[in-house]
Structure formats: structure tokens, C-alpha cells
Amino acid sequence: MEIEKPKPQRLYQVWRGSNRFLFGGRLIFGPDVSSLFLSTFLIAGPTLAFCIKISFIIRHRIRENKTALSWYSVLIVAIVLTMMDMFFLFLTSSRDPGIVPRNTRPPESDETPEMNTPSMEWVQGRTPHLKLPRTKDVVVNGHSVKVKFCDTCLLYRPPRASHCSICNNCVQRFDHHCPWLGQCIGIRNYRYFYMFITTSTILCIYVFAVSWFNIVHEKDNVLKAITSDILSDFLIIYCFIAVWFVGGLSVFHFYLISTNQTTYENFRYRYDKKENPYNKGVIKNFQEVFFSKIPPSLHDFRAFVHEDEVMVREPTDHNFMEDSSSSKEKIDIGSKCGENNGLTLPEILRNIECDEIEENLKHEEGDDGTDSDKLVSRVEQEPDKHVIQIDEEIVDDVKSEQTTTSVQA
């Protein structure tokens, strides 16, 4: 009887990351996508109130037979800026930021590890005989850059890539995970992210300026106008506070783009005091972000796959990495390996307390012999303590043989 194979499913249905998908895998979000609704409300709510305020002004001027053309322009600009802001918000949060495909098994080691190097950190893969260095050096624009091995994705991360613990994915040119958008910011959506925060800044300044102009222009007494126009007061205060956040973020990322850095790299290079190997000059840096072709996604989330083809990997436990062992631990490990291979180490080697012998040798003075002679001498002088521990069963056998011999005699 043949076992029926499971039917293939689309990749997004068996996806091992923490992402959420909509419309059959066409849209990909982060696990904290609910924060996107809050961001939408914080943008659309005040803007809607502003548009309603402008509509009342237009209606009032029409009743008084005054021209309202300029206020129509104000309303149209506000609507266009809001639509652009929401468009960039949606593009940033709903697309693949540049997720690196995972490996189903660790890569093959291309060099023999020097296991006697205690200062180097090694990664032991699923194959017990396969060991990989935790980091590798690659050359980028004439600079040596370290790339780390990702325990979750089982790969050496590409330069500028990092693993997002929230989305549980390695992302190319990882900048940060934005909690307001519920998505990682990487190589495929960084351009739209910057356009989003810049448009938000312009929108805040625009609403602030128009609301302030409305108070000052329409009323002769500014203080009276402030107390009578509560909605404009709210918009002025709200935009003044918001512009410090989105405006500051826009300026900061303008600096990052001009120097070709990510947020992650900025903090890392500042801490390590290293030169940025990706800086090509201000003009080329801006061209790379805004005018270069966005690379295609490395995943087809709607493709059909078998579930067993998608790697299932739990978070790495502490045993996945092998720490450097002390000399005594190495002796214990070697003894166990010998027993597992069917080889029995002599009892004389098992029971020598090397640490104590070595400590005693250090305190000896005036001995002309070599270290090896001292060791042999010490073992011969203290056999009961350092050399042989006789099993109780052997002692009983010897005693019984002596008793039998004496009786026969």
C-alpha cells in the first residue's frame, strides 16, 4: 500500500518566519502589523480634521461672495500630500524588505579548522564532524568586513545583512525594524521608508503653517482667535510635536544616505571606530538609494512547495556552539571517545591526577632531572595516591586466593 504524499502548499502557507500574509501571499507584513493601524490613524485623523476645517472656510467665503480659489488649492495640496504619505506607508510595510533564503543544512567547511586555537569561536553544525568558524572575512571595496554565521538561517549573512529577531528573518541591507510600520526596513523598501518619513514631515509643516496662518489672518486679535478656534489650536500643537519626531528622523536618515550607512551600521561603526567601507561619495550614495534598480525578491511566496522542503528549525540551544575546553575537560572527552570506539584506556592513565602532580612539581626545587623524570619519580613515590586504584572485586579475589593457599598448606 503506497503512502499518499501530502499535497504541495504555497510557500507563504508553510513559511517559517514570523511574517503575516494577505491576499494569497501577495502582501507580506511583520508580526506586529497591528501597529500599522495606529500609524494610519495618527496620520489620517488630524489630516481629515484639517480638510474639514478648510472646507468650512471655503463654504464661509462663498457665502460672503469672496474668492475661495486659494483655499481650494490648500485643500488639494493637503489631500495629495496625505495620499502620497499613505501610499509610501503601504509600500514600505507590505513588501518583502529583502529576506535572505534560509539553508536546509549548514554550508560545507572550505577550510580545516584549527581546533587547538582556543581564542577562535567555532560553530558545530548538525553533522558532528563539521565545524565552521563563527565569522568570516570578506573584502568589500578594499576593506575587510566580517560576516557572521546565522544559527537560525544556517548561512553566512551577506555583507550589510542582519537577522531580525522580531520577524525571524535575515534581511539584506538591514536598517532596523520599524515598530510604527510593523515591518523590517531593508534593501527593498528603504527608499519608500525615507519617502514616507519625508512626506510626513512636509505634511506636518504644511498643516502647522496653514493653521497658524488661518488664526493670524482671519482675526485681528490673535489671542482671541486662539481661544475661539480650538481645532486650529489642536492641529498646531499636534503638528509641532509630531514634526520633531518625523523631522528628526528625516534629517538623521538624510545623513545616513549621504554617508551610505544603515542605522545598524551607524551605531556599530561608531562603537568600533571603523571606517565605513560602503561610502562612495554623496552623489553616488544618493544615486544608489533613489535611482538604482530595486533588486527582485528572492522568494516567490505563491510558489507551490512541499512542507518537508521547508526547513523546520527551533531556536538554537546552548549546545549548538562549542566553547573552548580546559585541558582537563579535553582529557575527559578523549577518554569517553576512546570508550565509545571500543578502546579502553589503562587504569593508570585514567586515575593520574595530573593537576595535582603538576602543582607539586612547581614547588620542587633543587632537582636536576627533567620534567619527565620528575613526573616518573613522583608517580613511583606515590603509587597509592596517583597511579593505581585497585577495584574492590580484585582485592576480594586476591584475599580468597591467599586463604585457599594457606588452607592447602
JOBELKA-V310081 format. One record per backbone hydrogen bond with DSSP energy under -0.5 kcal/mol. CO is the residue of the C=O (numbers start at 0). NH is the residue of the N-H. Records with the same first field share a line. If there is no record, write none. Layout:
CO->NH, NH
This chain:
8->304
9->12, 13
10->13
11->14
19->28
21->25, 26
22->25
26->21
28->19
29->32
31->34
32->35
33->36, 37
34->38
35->39
36->40
37->41
38->42
39->43
40->44
42->46
43->47
44->48
45->49
46->50
47->51
48->52
49->53
50->54
51->55
52->56
53->57
54->58
55->59
56->60
57->61
58->62
59->63
60->65
61->64
67->71
68->72
69->73
70->74
71->75
72->76
73->77
74->78
75->79
76->80
77->81
78->82
79->83
80->84
81->85
82->86
83->87
84->88
85->89
86->90
87->91
88->92
89->93
93->27
96->187
97->171
110->112
112->114
113->116
115->117
116->119
120->133
121->123, 321
122->124, 131
125->127
126->129
128->130
129->124
131->122
133->148
135->137, 146
137->139, 144
139->142
142->139, 144
144->137
146->135
147->156
148->150
149->153, 154
152->102
154->149, 156
157->160
159->173
161->163, 170
162->164
163->167, 168
166->17
168->163
169->99
170->161, 173
171->186
174->263
175->177, 184
176->178
177->181, 182
181->29
182->177
183->185
184->174, 175
185->188, 189
188->192
189->193
190->194
191->195
192->196
193->197
194->198
195->199
196->200
197->201
198->202
199->203
200->204
201->205
202->206
203->207
204->208
205->209
206->210
207->211
208->212
209->213
210->214
211->215
212->216
213->217
214->218
219->221
220->224
221->225
222->226
223->227
224->228
227->229
228->232
229->233
230->234
231->235
232->236
233->237
234->238
235->239
236->240
237->241
238->242
239->243
240->243, 244
241->244, 245
242->246
243->247
244->248
245->249
246->250
247->251
248->252
249->253
250->254
251->255
252->256
253->257
254->258
255->259, 260
256->259
261->265
262->266
263->267
264->268
265->269
266->270
267->271
268->272, 273
274->276
275->278
280->284
281->285
282->286
283->287
284->288
285->289
286->290, 291
298->300
299->302
300->11
302->10
304->8
305->308, 309
306->309
308->310
310->312
316->319
317->320
319->123
320->322
321->121
325->329
326->330
327->331
328->332
329->333
330->334
331->335
332->336
333->337
334->338
335->339
336->340
337->342
338->341
342->344
345->348, 349
346->350
351->353
352->356
353->357
354->358
355->359
356->360
357->361
358->362
359->362, 363
360->363
365->367
369->373
370->374
371->375
372->376
373->377
374->378
375->379
376->380
377->381
379->382
381->385
382->386, 387
387->389
390->394
391->395
392->396
393->397
394->398
395->399
396->400
397->401
398->402
399->403
400->404
401->405
402->406
403->407
404->408
